[in-house]
């Protein structure tokens, strides 16, 4: 298990399954090759059969999941 810091919040439930594949609260965070990003990779957030979000880094992907689980941004 690893702890990821996102926006000042520790995501202690982040579990590494394999190289480039993490799980958080039932969501899969998978790293893929992407020539369109500066780092050459992108992160995809999956839940079941559905792609929900793509981003450039693991902290951003974990932050998206944490934000999604808390109901999103305040309105």
C-alpha positions as protocol buffer text, in pm:
chain_id: "A"
residue {
  index: 1
  type: UNK
  ca { x: 0 y: 0 z: 0 }
}
residue {
  index: 2
  type: UNK
  ca { x: 111 y: 355 z: -66 }
}
residue {
  index: 3
  type: UNK
  ca { x: -9 y: 697 z: 40 }
}
residue {
  index: 4
  type: UNK
  ca { x: -65 y: 959 z: -228 }
}
residue {
  index: 5
  type: UNK
  ca { x: -89 y: 1325 z: -136 }
}
residue {
  index: 6
  type: UNK
  ca { x: -350 y: 1515 z: -337 }
}
residue {
  index: 7
  type: UNK
  ca { x: -449 y: 1872 z: -257 }
}
residue {
  index: 8
  type: UNK
  ca { x: -332 y: 1823 z: 100 }
}
residue {
  index: 9
  type: UNK
  ca { x: -531 y: 1502 z: 148 }
}
residue {
  index: 10
  type: UNK
  ca { x: -367 y: 1162 z: 191 }
}
residue {
  index: 11
  type: UNK
  ca { x: -522 y: 888 z: -18 }
}
residue {
  index: 12
  type: UNK
  ca { x: -418 y: 600 z: 205 }
}
residue {
  index: 13
  type: UNK
  ca { x: -644 y: 350 z: 27 }
}
residue {
  index: 14
  type: UNK
  ca { x: -440 y: 371 z: -293 }
}
residue {
  index: 15
  type: UNK
  ca { x: -310 y: 20 z: -369 }
}
residue {
  index: 16
  type: UNK
  ca { x: -59 y: -69 z: -640 }
}
residue {
  index: 17
  type: UNK
  ca { x: -175 y: -375 z: -835 }
}
residue {
  index: 18
  type: UNK
  ca { x: 104 y: -380 z: -1093 }
}
residue {
  index: 19
  type: UNK
  ca { x: 344 y: -144 z: -1266 }
}
residue {
  index: 20
  type: UNK
  ca { x: 129 y: 143 z: -1394 }
}
residue {
  index: 21
  type: UNK
  ca { x: -193 y: 8 z: -1240 }
}
residue {
  index: 22
  type: UNK
  ca { x: -339 y: 129 z: -911 }
}
residue {
  index: 23
  type: UNK
  ca { x: -676 y: 83 z: -739 }
}
residue {
  index: 24
  type: UNK
  ca { x: -857 y: 340 z: -529 }
}
residue {
  index: 25
  type: UNK
  ca { x: -1206 y: 296 z: -383 }
}
residue {
  index: 26
  type: UNK
  ca { x: -1311 y: 51 z: -655 }
}
residue {
  index: 27
  type: UNK
  ca { x: -1168 y: 263 z: -938 }
}
residue {
  index: 28
  type: UNK
  ca { x: -877 y: 151 z: -1158 }
}
residue {
  index: 29
  type: UNK
  ca { x: -608 y: 409 z: -1236 }
}
residue {
  index: 30
  type: UNK
  ca { x: -407 y: 287 z: -1535 }
}
residue {
  index: 31
  type: UNK
  ca { x: -100 y: 447 z: -1694 }
}
residue {
  index: 32
  type: UNK
  ca { x: -84 y: 435 z: -2074 }
}
residue {
  index: 33
  type: UNK
  ca { x: 156 y: 564 z: -2340 }
}
residue {
  index: 34
  type: UNK
  ca { x: 44 y: 901 z: -2477 }
}
residue {
  index: 35
  type: UNK
  ca { x: 250 y: 1102 z: -2725 }
}
residue {
  index: 36
  type: UNK
  ca { x: 19 y: 1400 z: -2663 }
}
residue {
  index: 37
  type: UNK
  ca { x: 147 y: 1467 z: -2310 }
}
residue {
  index: 38
  type: UNK
  ca { x: 474 y: 1621 z: -2197 }
}
residue {
  index: 39
  type: UNK
  ca { x: 561 y: 1315 z: -1988 }
}
residue {
  index: 40
  type: UNK
  ca { x: 479 y: 1068 z: -2265 }
}
residue {
  index: 41
  type: UNK
  ca { x: 217 y: 892 z: -2054 }
}
residue {
  index: 42
  type: UNK
  ca { x: -138 y: 955 z: -1940 }
}
residue {
  index: 43
  type: UNK
  ca { x: -356 y: 814 z: -1662 }
}
residue {
  index: 44
  type: UNK
  ca { x: -703 y: 676 z: -1724 }
}
residue {
  index: 45
  type: UNK
  ca { x: -962 y: 637 z: -1448 }
}
residue {
  index: 46
  type: UNK
  ca { x: -1182 y: 332 z: -1507 }
}
residue {
  index: 47
  type: UNK
  ca { x: -1481 y: 207 z: -1313 }
}
residue {
  index: 48
  type: UNK
  ca { x: -1609 y: -126 z: -1439 }
}
residue {
  index: 49
  type: UNK
  ca { x: -1630 y: -101 z: -1819 }
}
residue {
  index: 50
  type: UNK
  ca { x: -1638 y: 279 z: -1824 }
}
residue {
  index: 51
  type: UNK
  ca { x: -1359 y: 529 z: -1882 }
}
residue {
  index: 52
  type: UNK
  ca { x: -1447 y: 822 z: -1656 }
}
residue {
  index: 53
  type: UNK
  ca { x: -1148 y: 1055 z: -1676 }
}
residue {
  index: 54
  type: UNK
  ca { x: -803 y: 1099 z: -1827 }
}
residue {
  index: 55
  type: UNK
  ca { x: -519 y: 1311 z: -1690 }
}
residue {
  index: 56
  type: UNK
  ca { x: -141 y: 1354 z: -1700 }
}
residue {
  index: 57
  type: UNK
  ca { x: -35 y: 1229 z: -1354 }
}
residue {
  index: 58
  type: UNK
  ca { x: -125 y: 975 z: -1087 }
}
residue {
  index: 59
  type: UNK
  ca { x: -187 y: 1247 z: -823 }
}
residue {
  index: 60
  type: UNK
  ca { x: -435 y: 1417 z: -1057 }
}
residue {
  index: 61
  type: UNK
  ca { x: -611 y: 1085 z: -1124 }
}
residue {
  index: 62
  type: UNK
  ca { x: -631 y: 1009 z: -750 }
}
residue {
  index: 63
  type: UNK
  ca { x: -752 y: 1362 z: -683 }
}
residue {
  index: 64
  type: UNK
  ca { x: -1025 y: 1322 z: -943 }
}
residue {
  index: 65
  type: UNK
  ca { x: -1145 y: 1002 z: -774 }
}
residue {
  index: 66
  type: UNK
  ca { x: -1137 y: 1165 z: -429 }
}
residue {
  index: 67
  type: UNK
  ca { x: -1328 y: 1466 z: -564 }
}
residue {
  index: 68
  type: UNK
  ca { x: -1579 y: 1238 z: -740 }
}
residue {
  index: 69
  type: UNK
  ca { x: -1639 y: 1039 z: -419 }
}
residue {
  index: 70
  type: UNK
  ca { x: -1708 y: 1355 z: -217 }
}
residue {
  index: 71
  type: UNK
  ca { x: -1963 y: 1483 z: -467 }
}
residue {
  index: 72
  type: UNK
  ca { x: -1744 y: 1719 z: -668 }
}
residue {
  index: 73
  type: UNK
  ca { x: -1672 y: 2084 z: -618 }
}
residue {
  index: 74
  type: UNK
  ca { x: -1887 y: 2308 z: -403 }
}
residue {
  index: 75
  type: UNK
  ca { x: -2135 y: 2514 z: -600 }
}
